[in-house]
Amino acid sequence: MSNPSPLVCICIPTYNAAATIRETLASILAQTYTNLVIHVSDNASTDKTLEIVESMADPRMHIHCHEKNIGVE
């Protein structure tokens, strides 16, 4: 049986977002609407962004890591 609620995809581009990424993800994961997926795309952060994202593992979350900074756009 399929879920009657539409799937919502949330995309979060990050670069050195250690100061805010935990709060951002916690807010999304706390939503009552559950048919969602979260794609975090990290642009080769040099701080603890990835460590924080990985520590908040959730089956709805997918992490994409760039090996080098690909720029703004």
PDB file of N, CA, C, O and CB in Angstrom:
ATOM      1  N   MET A   1       0.848  -1.174   0.000  1.00  0.00           N
ATOM      2  CA  MET A   1       0.000   0.000   0.000  1.00  0.00           C
ATOM      3  C   MET A   1       0.896   1.240   0.000  1.00  0.00           C
ATOM      4  O   MET A   1       1.858   1.312   0.765  1.00  0.00           O
ATOM      5  CB  MET A   1      -0.966  -0.004   1.226  1.00  0.00           C
ATOM      6  N   SER A   2       0.588   2.195  -0.838  1.00  0.00           N
ATOM      7  CA  SER A   2       1.397   3.405  -0.906  1.00  0.00           C
ATOM      8  C   SER A   2       0.918   4.432   0.121  1.00  0.00           C
ATOM      9  O   SER A   2      -0.225   4.408   0.579  1.00  0.00           O
ATOM     10  CB  SER A   2       1.350   4.003  -2.321  1.00  0.00           C
ATOM     11  N   ASN A   3       1.819   5.311   0.453  1.00  0.00           N
ATOM     12  CA  ASN A   3       1.519   6.370   1.407  1.00  0.00           C
ATOM     13  C   ASN A   3       0.673   7.441   0.700  1.00  0.00           C
ATOM     14  O   ASN A   3       1.067   7.922  -0.363  1.00  0.00           O
ATOM     15  CB  ASN A   3       2.837   6.986   1.997  1.00  0.00           C
ATOM     16  N   PRO A   4      -0.480   7.821   1.267  1.00  0.00           N
ATOM     17  CA  PRO A   4      -1.326   8.823   0.612  1.00  0.00           C
ATOM     18  C   PRO A   4      -0.753  10.246   0.668  1.00  0.00           C
ATOM     19  O   PRO A   4      -1.205  11.124  -0.067  1.00  0.00           O
ATOM     20  CB  PRO A   4      -2.692   8.815   1.245  1.00  0.00           C
ATOM     21  N   SER A   5       0.218  10.468   1.517  1.00  0.00           N
ATOM     22  CA  SER A   5       0.831  11.801   1.631  1.00  0.00           C
ATOM     23  C   SER A   5       1.957  11.926   0.614  1.00  0.00           C
ATOM     24  O   SER A   5       2.726  10.981   0.437  1.00  0.00           O
ATOM     25  CB  SER A   5       1.368  12.053   3.076  1.00  0.00           C
ATOM     26  N   PRO A   6       2.074  13.063  -0.057  1.00  0.00           N
ATOM     27  CA  PRO A   6       3.163  13.249  -1.019  1.00  0.00           C
ATOM     28  C   PRO A   6       4.522  13.236  -0.324  1.00  0.00           C
ATOM     29  O   PRO A   6       4.667  13.697   0.809  1.00  0.00           O
ATOM     30  CB  PRO A   6       2.978  14.564  -1.786  1.00  0.00           C
ATOM     31  N   LEU A   7       5.505  12.700  -1.028  1.00  0.00           N
ATOM     32  CA  LEU A   7       6.872  12.707  -0.523  1.00  0.00           C
ATOM     33  C   LEU A   7       7.439  14.118  -0.654  1.00  0.00           C
ATOM     34  O   LEU A   7       7.344  14.732  -1.716  1.00  0.00           O
ATOM     35  CB  LEU A   7       7.757  11.677  -1.286  1.00  0.00           C
ATOM     36  N   VAL A   8       8.021  14.624   0.414  1.00  0.00           N
ATOM     37  CA  VAL A   8       8.663  15.931   0.417  1.00  0.00           C
ATOM     38  C   VAL A   8      10.169  15.696   0.495  1.00  0.00           C
ATOM     39  O   VAL A   8      10.647  14.974   1.369  1.00  0.00           O
ATOM     40  CB  VAL A   8       8.154  16.827   1.611  1.00  0.00           C
ATOM     41  N   CYS A   9      10.906  16.307  -0.417  1.00  0.00           N
ATOM     42  CA  CYS A   9      12.362  16.196  -0.446  1.00  0.00           C
ATOM     43  C   CYS A   9      12.955  17.532  -0.005  1.00  0.00           C
ATOM     44  O   CYS A   9      12.700  18.572  -0.613  1.00  0.00           O
ATOM     45  CB  CYS A   9      12.873  15.795  -1.872  1.00  0.00           C
ATOM     46  N   ILE A  10      13.744  17.485   1.053  1.00  0.00           N
ATOM     47  CA  ILE A  10      14.386  18.691   1.581  1.00  0.00           C
ATOM     48  C   ILE A  10      15.876  18.602   1.255  1.00  0.00           C
ATOM     49  O   ILE A  10      16.549  17.644   1.637  1.00  0.00           O
ATOM     50  CB  ILE A  10      14.145  18.845   3.138  1.00  0.00           C
ATOM     51  N   CYS A  11      16.374  19.599   0.554  1.00  0.00           N
ATOM     52  CA  CYS A  11      17.786  19.628   0.160  1.00  0.00           C
ATOM     53  C   CYS A  11      18.510  20.704   0.960  1.00  0.00           C
ATOM     54  O   CYS A  11      18.087  21.859   0.994  1.00  0.00           O
ATOM     55  CB  CYS A  11      17.936  19.886  -1.369  1.00  0.00           C
ATOM     56  N   ILE A  12      19.604  20.309   1.599  1.00  0.00           N
ATOM     57  CA  ILE A  12      20.361  21.241   2.431  1.00  0.00           C
ATOM     58  C   ILE A  12      21.801  21.296   1.931  1.00  0.00           C
ATOM     59  O   ILE A  12      22.581  20.379   2.191  1.00  0.00           O
ATOM     60  CB  ILE A  12      20.310  20.821   3.932  1.00  0.00           C
ATOM     61  N   PRO A  13      22.159  22.355   1.220  1.00  0.00           N
ATOM     62  CA  PRO A  13      23.564  22.522   0.849  1.00  0.00           C
ATOM     63  C   PRO A  13      24.335  23.054   2.060  1.00  0.00           C
ATOM     64  O   PRO A  13      23.860  23.954   2.753  1.00  0.00           O
ATOM     65  CB  PRO A  13      23.711  23.488  -0.378  1.00  0.00           C
ATOM     66  N   THR A  14      25.513  22.503   2.312  1.00  0.00           N
ATOM     67  CA  THR A  14      26.295  22.963   3.465  1.00  0.00           C
ATOM     68  C   THR A  14      27.734  23.244   3.080  1.00  0.00           C
ATOM     69  O   THR A  14      28.290  22.637   2.165  1.00  0.00           O
ATOM     70  CB  THR A  14      26.253  21.931   4.585  1.00  0.00           C
ATOM     71  N   TYR A  15      28.311  24.172   3.797  1.00  0.00           N
ATOM     72  CA  TYR A  15      29.749  24.421   3.760  1.00  0.00           C
ATOM     73  C   TYR A  15      30.101  25.076   5.083  1.00  0.00           C
ATOM     74  O   TYR A  15      29.671  26.191   5.377  1.00  0.00           O
ATOM     75  CB  TYR A  15      30.169  25.325   2.525  1.00  0.00           C
ATOM     76  N   ASN A  16      30.884  24.368   5.870  1.00  0.00           N
ATOM     77  CA  ASN A  16      31.302  24.859   7.186  1.00  0.00           C
ATOM     78  C   ASN A  16      30.106  25.372   7.998  1.00  0.00           C
ATOM     79  O   ASN A  16      30.095  26.505   8.481  1.00  0.00           O
ATOM     80  CB  ASN A  16      32.347  25.975   7.026  1.00  0.00           C
ATOM     81  N   ALA A  17      29.112  24.508   8.129  1.00  0.00           N
ATOM     82  CA  ALA A  17      27.869  24.867   8.817  1.00  0.00           C
ATOM     83  C   ALA A  17      27.770  24.235  10.210  1.00  0.00           C
ATOM     84  O   ALA A  17      26.666  24.039  10.719  1.00  0.00           O
ATOM     85  CB  ALA A  17      26.673  24.443   7.977  1.00  0.00           C
ATOM     86  N   ALA A  18      28.890  23.921  10.819  1.00  0.00           N
ATOM     87  CA  ALA A  18      28.878  23.249  12.125  1.00  0.00           C
ATOM     88  C   ALA A  18      28.087  24.028  13.175  1.00  0.00           C
ATOM     89  O   ALA A  18      27.481  23.427  14.062  1.00  0.00           O
ATOM     90  CB  ALA A  18      30.303  23.040  12.616  1.00  0.00           C
ATOM     91  N   ALA A  19      28.086  25.326  13.086  1.00  0.00           N
ATOM     92  CA  ALA A  19      27.399  26.148  14.090  1.00  0.00           C
ATOM     93  C   ALA A  19      25.879  26.047  14.004  1.00  0.00           C
ATOM     94  O   ALA A  19      25.190  26.328  14.984  1.00  0.00           O
ATOM     95  CB  ALA A  19      27.812  27.593  13.938  1.00  0.00           C
ATOM     96  N   THR A  20      25.346  25.649  12.849  1.00  0.00           N
ATOM     97  CA  THR A  20      23.890  25.670  12.675  1.00  0.00           C
ATOM     98  C   THR A  20      23.274  24.359  12.197  1.00  0.00           C
ATOM     99  O   THR A  20      22.056  24.203  12.288  1.00  0.00           O
ATOM    100  CB  THR A  20      23.534  26.734  11.716  1.00  0.00           C
ATOM    101  N   ILE A  21      24.055  23.420  11.695  1.00  0.00           N
ATOM    102  CA  ILE A  21      23.483  22.235  11.059  1.00  0.00           C
ATOM    103  C   ILE A  21      22.719  21.343  12.034  1.00  0.00           C
ATOM    104  O   ILE A  21      21.701  20.768  11.650  1.00  0.00           O
ATOM    105  CB  ILE A  21      24.574  21.437  10.401  1.00  0.00           C
ATOM    106  N   ARG A  22      23.168  21.208  13.265  1.00  0.00           N
ATOM    107  CA  ARG A  22      22.452  20.370  14.231  1.00  0.00           C
ATOM    108  C   ARG A  22      21.032  20.902  14.460  1.00  0.00           C
ATOM    109  O   ARG A  22      20.066  20.139  14.437  1.00  0.00           O
ATOM    110  CB  ARG A  22      23.223  20.311  15.571  1.00  0.00           C
ATOM    111  N   GLU A  23      20.918  22.201  14.679  1.00  0.00           N
ATOM    112  CA  GLU A  23      19.608  22.812  14.913  1.00  0.00           C
ATOM    113  C   GLU A  23      18.719  22.693  13.669  1.00  0.00           C
ATOM    114  O   GLU A  23      17.520  22.437  13.778  1.00  0.00           O
ATOM    115  CB  GLU A  23      19.771  24.294  15.311  1.00  0.00           C
ATOM    116  N   THR A  24      19.308  22.877  12.509  1.00  0.00           N
ATOM    117  CA  THR A  24      18.556  22.754  11.261  1.00  0.00           C
ATOM    118  C   THR A  24      17.974  21.356  11.107  1.00  0.00           C
ATOM    119  O   THR A  24      16.777  21.199  10.865  1.00  0.00           O
ATOM    120  CB  THR A  24      19.449  23.085  10.064  1.00  0.00           C
ATOM    121  N   LEU A  25      18.822  20.341  11.248  1.00  0.00           N
ATOM    122  CA  LEU A  25      18.355  18.966  11.086  1.00  0.00           C
ATOM    123  C   LEU A  25      17.380  18.561  12.184  1.00  0.00           C
ATOM    124  O   LEU A  25      16.394  17.876  11.913  1.00  0.00           O
ATOM    125  CB  LEU A  25      19.535  18.013  11.071  1.00  0.00           C
ATOM    126  N   ALA A  26      17.642  18.973  13.407  1.00  0.00           N
ATOM    127  CA  ALA A  26      16.735  18.641  14.518  1.00  0.00           C
ATOM    128  C   ALA A  26      15.350  19.210  14.259  1.00  0.00           C
ATOM    129  O   ALA A  26      14.347  18.555  14.542  1.00  0.00           O
ATOM    130  CB  ALA A  26      17.286  19.178  15.858  1.00  0.00           C
ATOM    131  N   SER A  27      15.287  20.403  13.732  1.00  0.00           N
ATOM    132  CA  SER A  27      14.007  21.027  13.432  1.00  0.00           C
ATOM    133  C   SER A  27      13.248  20.246  12.357  1.00  0.00           C
ATOM    134  O   SER A  27      12.044  20.021  12.481  1.00  0.00           O
ATOM    135  CB  SER A  27      14.217  22.472  12.985  1.00  0.00           C
ATOM    136  N   ILE A  28      13.942  19.843  11.324  1.00  0.00           N
ATOM    137  CA  ILE A  28      13.303  19.080  10.248  1.00  0.00           C
ATOM    138  C   ILE A  28      12.845  17.716  10.762  1.00  0.00           C
ATOM    139  O   ILE A  28      11.718  17.300  10.497  1.00  0.00           O
ATOM    140  CB  ILE A  28      14.271  18.905   9.054  1.00  0.00           C
ATOM    141  N   LEU A  29      13.706  17.026  11.489  1.00  0.00           N
ATOM    142  CA  LEU A  29      13.381  15.693  11.984  1.00  0.00           C
ATOM    143  C   LEU A  29      12.262  15.703  13.017  1.00  0.00           C
ATOM    144  O   LEU A  29      11.628  14.673  13.247  1.00  0.00           O
ATOM    145  CB  LEU A  29      14.607  15.057  12.578  1.00  0.00           C
ATOM    146  N   ALA A  30      12.013  16.836  13.634  1.00  0.00           N
ATOM    147  CA  ALA A  30      10.964  16.940  14.654  1.00  0.00           C
ATOM    148  C   ALA A  30       9.583  17.241  14.057  1.00  0.00           C
ATOM    149  O   ALA A  30       8.589  17.277  14.782  1.00  0.00           O
ATOM    150  CB  ALA A  30      11.330  18.023  15.656  1.00  0.00           C
ATOM    151  N   GLN A  31       9.522  17.450  12.772  1.00  0.00           N
ATOM    152  CA  GLN A  31       8.239  17.776  12.142  1.00  0.00           C
ATOM    153  C   GLN A  31       7.255  16.611  12.267  1.00  0.00           C
ATOM    154  O   GLN A  31       7.669  15.452  12.303  1.00  0.00           O
ATOM    155  CB  GLN A  31       8.447  18.137  10.659  1.00  0.00           C
ATOM    156  N   THR A  32       5.988  16.906  12.331  1.00  0.00           N
ATOM    157  CA  THR A  32       4.972  15.858  12.427  1.00  0.00           C
ATOM    158  C   THR A  32       4.704  15.210  11.074  1.00  0.00           C
ATOM    159  O   THR A  32       4.208  14.085  11.018  1.00  0.00           O
ATOM    160  CB  THR A  32       3.677  16.430  12.992  1.00  0.00           C
ATOM    161  N   TYR A  33       5.022  15.896   9.996  1.00  0.00           N
ATOM    162  CA  TYR A  33       4.883  15.310   8.665  1.00  0.00           C
ATOM    163  C   TYR A  33       6.066  14.374   8.464  1.00  0.00           C
ATOM    164  O   TYR A  33       7.214  14.816   8.513  1.00  0.00           O
ATOM    165  CB  TYR A  33       4.822  16.418   7.537  1.00  0.00           C
ATOM    166  N   THR A  34       5.809  13.102   8.243  1.00  0.00           N
ATOM    167  CA  THR A  34       6.902  12.128   8.239  1.00  0.00           C
ATOM    168  C   THR A  34       7.293  11.603   6.871  1.00  0.00           C
ATOM    169  O   THR A  34       8.339  10.965   6.746  1.00  0.00           O
ATOM    170  CB  THR A  34       6.537  10.987   9.089  1.00  0.00           C
ATOM    171  N   ASN A  35       6.500  11.844   5.846  1.00  0.00           N
ATOM    172  CA  ASN A  35       6.847  11.320   4.529  1.00  0.00           C
ATOM    173  C   ASN A  35       7.802  12.295   3.840  1.00  0.00           C
ATOM    174  O   ASN A  35       7.430  13.020   2.918  1.00  0.00           O
ATOM    175  CB  ASN A  35       5.569  11.090   3.664  1.00  0.00           C
ATOM    176  N   LEU A  36       9.030  12.286   4.315  1.00  0.00           N
ATOM    177  CA  LEU A  36      10.035  13.197   3.767  1.00  0.00           C
ATOM    178  C   LEU A  36      11.387  12.514   3.687  1.00  0.00           C
ATOM    179  O   LEU A  36      11.654  11.534   4.383  1.00  0.00           O
ATOM    180  CB  LEU A  36      10.135  14.468   4.618  1.00  0.00           C
ATOM    181  N   VAL A  37      12.225  13.048   2.828  1.00  0.00           N
ATOM    182  CA  VAL A  37      13.617  12.638   2.752  1.00  0.00           C
ATOM    183  C   VAL A  37      14.446  13.904   2.781  1.00  0.00           C
ATOM    184  O   VAL A  37      14.031  14.956   2.295  1.00  0.00           O
ATOM    185  CB  VAL A  37      13.909  11.780   1.469  1.00  0.00           C
ATOM    186  N   ILE A  38      15.632  13.778   3.363  1.00  0.00           N
ATOM    187  CA  ILE A  38      16.535  14.921   3.516  1.00  0.00           C
ATOM    188  C   ILE A  38      17.835  14.599   2.803  1.00  0.00           C
ATOM    189  O   ILE A  38      18.461  13.573   3.068  1.00  0.00           O
ATOM    190  CB  ILE A  38      16.793  15.254   5.024  1.00  0.00           C
ATOM    191  N   HIS A  39      18.234  15.471   1.903  1.00  0.00           N
ATOM    192  CA  HIS A  39      19.514  15.319   1.218  1.00  0.00           C
ATOM    193  C   HIS A  39      20.430  16.439   1.697  1.00  0.00           C
ATOM    194  O   HIS A  39      20.160  17.618   1.465  1.00  0.00           O
ATOM    195  CB  HIS A  39      19.340  15.349  -0.347  1.00  0.00           C
ATOM    196  N   VAL A  40      21.511  16.061   2.365  1.00  0.00           N
ATOM    197  CA  VAL A  40      22.513  17.026   2.810  1.00  0.00           C
ATOM    198  C   VAL A  40      23.672  16.917   1.832  1.00  0.00           C
ATOM    199  O   VAL A  40      24.270  15.851   1.685  1.00  0.00           O
ATOM    200  CB  VAL A  40      22.978  16.762   4.306  1.00  0.00           C
ATOM    201  N   SER A  41      23.982  18.006   1.173  1.00  0.00           N
ATOM    202  CA  SER A  41      25.082  18.037   0.212  1.00  0.00           C
ATOM    203  C   SER A  41      26.183  18.923   0.779  1.00  0.00           C
ATOM    204  O   SER A  41      26.050  20.145   0.847  1.00  0.00           O
ATOM    205  CB  SER A  41      24.605  18.555  -1.188  1.00  0.00           C
ATOM    206  N   ASP A  42      27.266  18.283   1.181  1.00  0.00           N
ATOM    207  CA  ASP A  42      28.358  19.031   1.807  1.00  0.00           C
ATOM    208  C   ASP A  42      29.411  19.391   0.775  1.00  0.00           C
ATOM    209  O   ASP A  42      29.876  18.531   0.027  1.00  0.00           O
ATOM    210  CB  ASP A  42      28.991  18.220   2.950  1.00  0.00           C
ATOM    211  N   ASN A  43      29.783  20.656   0.735  1.00  0.00           N
ATOM    212  CA  ASN A  43      30.718  21.191  -0.243  1.00  0.00           C
ATOM    213  C   ASN A  43      32.149  21.222   0.307  1.00  0.00           C
ATOM    214  O   ASN A  43      32.800  22.267   0.315  1.00  0.00           O
ATOM    215  CB  ASN A  43      30.287  22.593  -0.666  1.00  0.00           C
ATOM    216  N   ALA A  44      32.625  20.061   0.763  1.00  0.00           N
ATOM    217  CA  ALA A  44      34.000  19.908   1.256  1.00  0.00           C
ATOM    218  C   ALA A  44      34.275  20.781   2.483  1.00  0.00           C
ATOM    219  O   ALA A  44      35.280  21.489   2.539  1.00  0.00           O
ATOM    220  CB  ALA A  44      34.993  20.253   0.148  1.00  0.00           C
ATOM    221  N   SER A  45      33.384  20.723   3.448  1.00  0.00           N
ATOM    222  CA  SER A  45      33.568  21.496   4.682  1.00  0.00           C
ATOM    223  C   SER A  45      34.886  21.131   5.367  1.00  0.00           C
ATOM    224  O   SER A  45      35.347  19.991   5.308  1.00  0.00           O
ATOM    225  CB  SER A  45      32.389  21.257   5.646  1.00  0.00           C
ATOM    226  N   THR A  46      35.467  22.125   6.009  1.00  0.00           N
ATOM    227  CA  THR A  46      36.718  21.901   6.743  1.00  0.00           C
ATOM    228  C   THR A  46      36.492  21.936   8.253  1.00  0.00           C
ATOM    229  O   THR A  46      37.440  21.797   9.027  1.00  0.00           O
ATOM    230  CB  THR A  46      37.763  22.952   6.348  1.00  0.00           C
ATOM    231  N   ASP A  47      35.250  22.121   8.671  1.00  0.00           N
ATOM    232  CA  ASP A  47      34.935  22.106  10.102  1.00  0.00           C
ATOM    233  C   ASP A  47      34.261  20.767  10.448  1.00  0.00           C
ATOM    234  O   ASP A  47      34.492  19.780   9.749  1.00  0.00           O
ATOM    235  CB  ASP A  47      34.006  23.319  10.487  1.00  0.00           C
ATOM    236  N   LYS A  48      33.471  20.707  11.461  1.00  0.00           N
ATOM    237  CA  LYS A  48      32.859  19.457  11.909  1.00  0.00           C
ATOM    238  C   LYS A  48      31.449  19.230  11.353  1.00  0.00           C
ATOM    239  O   LYS A  48      30.677  18.454  11.917  1.00  0.00           O
ATOM    240  CB  LYS A  48      32.810  19.437  13.411  1.00  0.00           C
ATOM    241  N   THR A  49      31.118  19.892  10.267  1.00  0.00           N
ATOM    242  CA  THR A  49      29.782  19.745   9.688  1.00  0.00           C
ATOM    243  C   THR A  49      29.425  18.289   9.437  1.00  0.00           C
ATOM    244  O   THR A  49      28.381  17.820   9.890  1.00  0.00           O
ATOM    245  CB  THR A  49      29.687  20.524   8.392  1.00  0.00           C
ATOM    246  N   LEU A  50      30.278  17.570   8.722  1.00  0.00           N
ATOM    247  CA  LEU A  50      29.964  16.183   8.389  1.00  0.00           C
ATOM    248  C   LEU A  50      29.868  15.297   9.627  1.00  0.00           C
ATOM    249  O   LEU A  50      28.997  14.431   9.708  1.00  0.00           O
ATOM    250  CB  LEU A  50      31.011  15.629   7.446  1.00  0.00           C
ATOM    251  N   GLU A  51      30.737  15.509  10.563  1.00  0.00           N
ATOM    252  CA  GLU A  51      30.706  14.735  11.808  1.00  0.00           C
ATOM    253  C   GLU A  51      29.356  14.920  12.511  1.00  0.00           C
ATOM    254  O   GLU A  51      28.777  13.956  13.011  1.00  0.00           O
ATOM    255  CB  GLU A  51      31.869  15.162  12.746  1.00  0.00           C
ATOM    256  N   ILE A  52      28.874  16.127  12.547  1.00  0.00           N
ATOM    257  CA  ILE A  52      27.582  16.421  13.189  1.00  0.00           C
ATOM    258  C   ILE A  52      26.443  15.773  12.412  1.00  0.00           C
ATOM    259  O   ILE A  52      25.569  15.140  13.004  1.00  0.00           O
ATOM    260  CB  ILE A  52      27.354  17.950  13.290  1.00  0.00           C
ATOM    261  N   VAL A  53      26.447  15.925  11.094  1.00  0.00           N
ATOM    262  CA  VAL A  53      25.392  15.331  10.263  1.00  0.00           C
ATOM    263  C   VAL A  53      25.372  13.820  10.442  1.00  0.00           C
ATOM    264  O   VAL A  53      24.307  13.233  10.633  1.00  0.00           O
ATOM    265  CB  VAL A  53      25.598  15.692   8.771  1.00  0.00           C
ATOM    266  N   GLU A  54      26.529  13.190  10.382  1.00  0.00           N
ATOM    267  CA  GLU A  54      26.609  11.737  10.527  1.00  0.00           C
ATOM    268  C   GLU A  54      26.148  11.272  11.905  1.00  0.00           C
ATOM    269  O   GLU A  54      25.599  10.178  12.036  1.00  0.00           O
ATOM    270  CB  GLU A  54      28.032  11.267  10.276  1.00  0.00           C
ATOM    271  N   SER A  55      26.364  12.084  12.925  1.00  0.00           N
ATOM    272  CA  SER A  55      25.947  11.706  14.280  1.00  0.00           C
ATOM    273  C   SER A  55      24.428  11.738  14.438  1.00  0.00           C
ATOM    274  O   SER A  55      23.891  11.164  15.386  1.00  0.00           O
ATOM    275  CB  SER A  55      26.592  12.635  15.306  1.00  0.00           C
ATOM    276  N   MET A  56      23.743  12.397  13.530  1.00  0.00           N
ATOM    277  CA  MET A  56      22.283  12.521  13.605  1.00  0.00           C
ATOM    278  C   MET A  56      21.616  11.545  12.634  1.00  0.00           C
ATOM    279  O   MET A  56      20.567  11.853  12.069  1.00  0.00           O
ATOM    280  CB  MET A  56      21.842  13.974  13.294  1.00  0.00           C
ATOM    281  N   ALA A  57      22.202  10.406  12.445  1.00  0.00           N
ATOM    282  CA  ALA A  57      21.724   9.421  11.476  1.00  0.00           C
ATOM    283  C   ALA A  57      20.220   9.189  11.590  1.00  0.00           C
ATOM    284  O   ALA A  57      19.673   9.039  12.683  1.00  0.00           O
ATOM    285  CB  ALA A  57      22.462   8.105  11.664  1.00  0.00           C
ATOM    286  N   ASP A  58      19.580   9.164  10.444  1.00  0.00           N
ATOM    287  CA  ASP A  58      18.144   8.909  10.350  1.00  0.00           C
ATOM    288  C   ASP A  58      17.937   8.254   8.983  1.00  0.00           C
ATOM    289  O   ASP A  58      18.548   8.683   8.004  1.00  0.00           O
ATOM    290  CB  ASP A  58      17.272  10.250  10.520  1.00  0.00           C
ATOM    291  N   PRO A  59      17.099   7.238   8.896  1.00  0.00           N
ATOM    292  CA  PRO A  59      16.921   6.555   7.610  1.00  0.00           C
ATOM    293  C   PRO A  59      16.384   7.451   6.498  1.00  0.00           C
ATOM    294  O   PRO A  59      16.494   7.105   5.322  1.00  0.00           O
ATOM    295  CB  PRO A  59      15.996   5.395   7.788  1.00  0.00           C
ATOM    296  N   ARG A  60      15.814   8.580   6.848  1.00  0.00           N
ATOM    297  CA  ARG A  60      15.302   9.509   5.836  1.00  0.00           C
ATOM    298  C   ARG A  60      16.372  10.460   5.324  1.00  0.00           C
ATOM    299  O   ARG A  60      16.129  11.228   4.393  1.00  0.00           O
ATOM    300  CB  ARG A  60      14.148  10.306   6.402  1.00  0.00           C
ATOM    301  N   MET A  61      17.556  10.413   5.929  1.00  0.00           N
ATOM    302  CA  MET A  61      18.609  11.372   5.592  1.00  0.00           C
ATOM    303  C   MET A  61      19.679  10.717   4.714  1.00  0.00           C
ATOM    304  O   MET A  61      20.139   9.608   4.986  1.00  0.00           O
ATOM    305  CB  MET A  61      19.248  11.941   6.876  1.00  0.00           C
ATOM    306  N   HIS A  62      20.057  11.431   3.659  1.00  0.00           N
ATOM    307  CA  HIS A  62      21.095  10.971   2.737  1.00  0.00           C
ATOM    308  C   HIS A  62      22.172  12.053   2.690  1.00  0.00           C
ATOM    309  O   HIS A  62      21.869  13.237   2.537  1.00  0.00           O
ATOM    310  CB  HIS A  62      20.509  10.674   1.296  1.00  0.00           C
ATOM    311  N   ILE A  63      23.417  11.639   2.822  1.00  0.00           N
ATOM    312  CA  ILE A  63      24.532  12.586   2.860  1.00  0.00           C
ATOM    313  C   ILE A  63      25.341  12.442   1.580  1.00  0.00           C
ATOM    314  O   ILE A  63      25.736  11.341   1.197  1.00  0.00           O
ATOM    315  CB  ILE A  63      25.430  12.351   4.114  1.00  0.00           C
ATOM    316  N   HIS A  64      25.577  13.562   0.933  1.00  0.00           N
ATOM    317  CA  HIS A  64      26.376  13.603  -0.288  1.00  0.00           C
ATOM    318  C   HIS A  64      27.584  14.503  -0.003  1.00  0.00           C
ATOM    319  O   HIS A  64      27.425  15.662   0.381  1.00  0.00           O
ATOM    320  CB  HIS A  64      25.530  14.133  -1.525  1.00  0.00           C
ATOM    321  N   CYS A  65      28.788  13.961  -0.194  1.00  0.00           N
ATOM    322  CA  CYS A  65      30.012  14.706   0.146  1.00  0.00           C
ATOM    323  C   CYS A  65      30.833  14.981  -1.102  1.00  0.00           C
ATOM    324  O   CYS A  65      31.122  14.068  -1.876  1.00  0.00           O
ATOM    325  CB  CYS A  65      30.859  13.928   1.173  1.00  0.00           C
ATOM    326  N   HIS A  66      31.204  16.218  -1.294  1.00  0.00           N
ATOM    327  CA  HIS A  66      32.120  16.569  -2.366  1.00  0.00           C
ATOM    328  C   HIS A  66      33.535  16.488  -1.826  1.00  0.00           C
ATOM    329  O   HIS A  66      33.812  16.958  -0.723  1.00  0.00           O
ATOM    330  CB  HIS A  66      31.816  17.984  -2.935  1.00  0.00           C
ATOM    331  N   GLU A  67      34.426  15.895  -2.599  1.00  0.00           N
ATOM    332  CA  GLU A  67      35.817  15.776  -2.170  1.00  0.00           C
ATOM    333  C   GLU A  67      36.542  17.111  -2.216  1.00  0.00           C
ATOM    334  O   GLU A  67      37.469  17.351  -1.443  1.00  0.00           O
ATOM    335  CB  GLU A  67      36.547  14.768  -3.033  1.00  0.00           C
ATOM    336  N   LYS A  68      36.114  17.978  -3.127  1.00  0.00           N
ATOM    337  CA  LYS A  68      36.700  19.312  -3.197  1.00  0.00           C
ATOM    338  C   LYS A  68      35.556  20.313  -3.334  1.00  0.00           C
ATOM    339  O   LYS A  68      34.462  19.971  -3.784  1.00  0.00           O
ATOM    340  CB  LYS A  68      37.718  19.435  -4.393  1.00  0.00           C
ATOM    341  N   ASN A  69      35.827  21.533  -2.943  1.00  0.00           N
ATOM    342  CA  ASN A  69      34.820  22.590  -2.994  1.00  0.00           C
ATOM    343  C   ASN A  69      34.492  22.874  -4.456  1.00  0.00           C
ATOM    344  O   ASN A  69      35.373  23.161  -5.266  1.00  0.00           O
ATOM    345  CB  ASN A  69      35.316  23.884  -2.268  1.00  0.00           C
ATOM    346  N   ILE A  70      33.192  22.786  -4.772  1.00  0.00           N
ATOM    347  CA  ILE A  70      32.781  22.985  -6.160  1.00  0.00           C
ATOM    348  C   ILE A  70      32.238  24.395  -6.425  1.00  0.00           C
ATOM    349  O   ILE A  70      31.728  24.676  -7.510  1.00  0.00           O
ATOM    350  CB  ILE A  70      31.731  21.960  -6.531  1.00  0.00           C
ATOM    351  N   GLY A  71      32.350  25.259  -5.444  1.00  0.00           N
ATOM    352  CA  GLY A  71      31.893  26.626  -5.611  1.00  0.00           C
ATOM    353  C   GLY A  71      30.449  26.808  -5.214  1.00  0.00           C
ATOM    354  O   GLY A  71      29.799  25.867  -4.758  1.00  0.00           O
ATOM    355  N   VAL A  72      29.949  28.003  -5.383  1.00  0.00           N
ATOM    356  CA  VAL A  72      28.624  28.360  -4.936  1.00  0.00           C
ATOM    357  C   VAL A  72      27.539  27.743  -5.798  1.00  0.00           C
ATOM    358  O   VAL A  72      26.557  27.230  -5.262  1.00  0.00           O
ATOM    359  CB  VAL A  72      28.476  29.844  -4.917  1.00  0.00           C
ATOM    360  N   GLU A  73      27.679  27.775  -7.081  1.00  0.00           N
ATOM    361  CA  GLU A  73      26.592  27.290  -7.953  1.00  0.00           C
ATOM    362  C   GLU A  73      27.005  26.042  -8.662  1.00  0.00           C
ATOM    363  O   GLU A  73      26.227  25.486  -9.438  1.00  0.00           O
ATOM    364  CB  GLU A  73      26.186  28.349  -8.973  1.00  0.00           C
TER     365      GLU A  73
END
